[in-house]
Amino acid sequence: MDATRADFQYLFSLNKKSVVLDIGSGYGTISVSVSRRAQVVALDHTWERLSFLKKRCQQDKITDIIPICADSLELPFAENQFDLAILNGVLEWVGFFRKGEDPAKLQFQALQCIYSILKPQGNLHKVLLQI
C-alpha cells in the first residue's frame, strides 16, 4: 500500500481529463495515487481485490476510479480510449491460467490488445517484478 510505488506517474503529463488504465490494479495502491491527477480504470481479474478497492474508494471519497473485472487478454474497451496504460508486475503473469499455451505469445497478444486501446499519443508503462 506504499503510494511511492506510483511515483513513475510524474514522468507523464496527466490531468483530470486524462484516462489511465491500471491493469492488474489489485488493491489499488497505484490507482488511488494516480486518481489524484487523472481518471482511472482499475482492471483486475480478481473480483475480491476490486471489491476491496471499491470499499476503499467509498471510505476515502474517491470518485475518479472505475473498477472493472476482466482478463488482460480480453479487454472490454474500444480502441483509442486511454492516455496511459500501466502494467506493474503483471506482464509476467499474463496467461498463467491458460495451461498449454505459449506464455511469450500470450504476452505479445496482451501488449497488442493494450496498444490498440491507447490513444494515438498514449503511453504504456510496464514494471516487471524483481524476484
Summary of the structure (lengths in Angstrom):
residues: 131
radius of gyration: 14.0
end to end distance: 18.5
largest distance: 43.3
contacts: 381
relative contact order: 0.19
helix: 36%
strand: 25%
